[in-house]
């Protein structure tokens, strides 16, 4: 269960020129759950993990993770965005997967330590330091399909990143699918199986339709894409599917709804159907966007429905999506006032 003492093959200083999430800070906080208790966190070199071939995670998918960011402000201060919400969501994921739940103070400490270890590698805006806490079950027992892992490993990766979608700010193409993204009872959990279930559909949509993402709408009811929540925007309103256990409760989504209300938009959380999308897209002032930690707020210019391409409004990046995206970034970088405990400063 311990980390492998062999050094990593590539620990060169990462840059945002690498693909999103493919470059890493050369140290990572690690903690272990053994004999019914969590041990103290330590800071290890970035290196391969030593896992028994029978480890629970490799056979029964006992793994969950989080994704959040630290941003460098105009004043040089590095701040983690909505740390407490991400910690709480990871604890919920661990509960659903029947993994040992890391205490909030331990997980918070490890995330802050990961940022501190990479302070000199946090890019200037619009770049950021992407943080990935991971929790895995490590019991060496292939006969444990019907019971959870008693032991677990928790670690945090830090990755300097730029824009999630290649090409920077642009209008995305999103294909609409009637398939579910994942099983309903796991929709609120950040676990790898959810993303794997969406991969085939997303890959085909990209290859055959040139789509950047797929919007899953089982039974004609809009939920989310493979990695983001979905918003409809115009000059007066922000409309988004109401939260259910079938899809992830995005922290960025929540943040944008709060900021949108502060900026004077009427916020509607309600059921959204595919028919609603078509009606909305036909309006000249219509906008749509994806929201998430990685995607931030990414405008959608075109939907693909049953092979037919439908422009959302003008089909271009709209002014209201840009306004909301800018407001989000201004909060994250300390330019706009913190709405209420959203930022955690990290200093050497």
Buried (B, 14 or more C-beta within 10 A) or exposed (E): BEBEEEEBEEBEEBEBEBEBBEBBBBBBBBBBBBEEEBEEBBBBBBBEBEBEEBBBBBBBBBBBBBBBBBBBBEEEBBBBBBBBBBBBBBBBBBEBBEBBBBEBEBBBBBBBBBBBBBBEBBBEBBBBBBBBBBBBBBBBBBEBEEEBBBBBBBBBBBBBBBBBBEEEBBBBBBBBBEEBBBEBEBBBBBBBEBBEBBEEBBEBBBEEBEBBBBBBBBEEBBBBBBBBBBBBBBEEBBBBBEBEEBBBBBBBBBBBBBBBEEEEBEBEEEEBBBEBBBEBBEEEEBBBBBBBBBBBBBBBBBBBBEEEBBBBBEBBBBEBBBBBBBBBBBBBBBBBEEEEEBBBEBEE
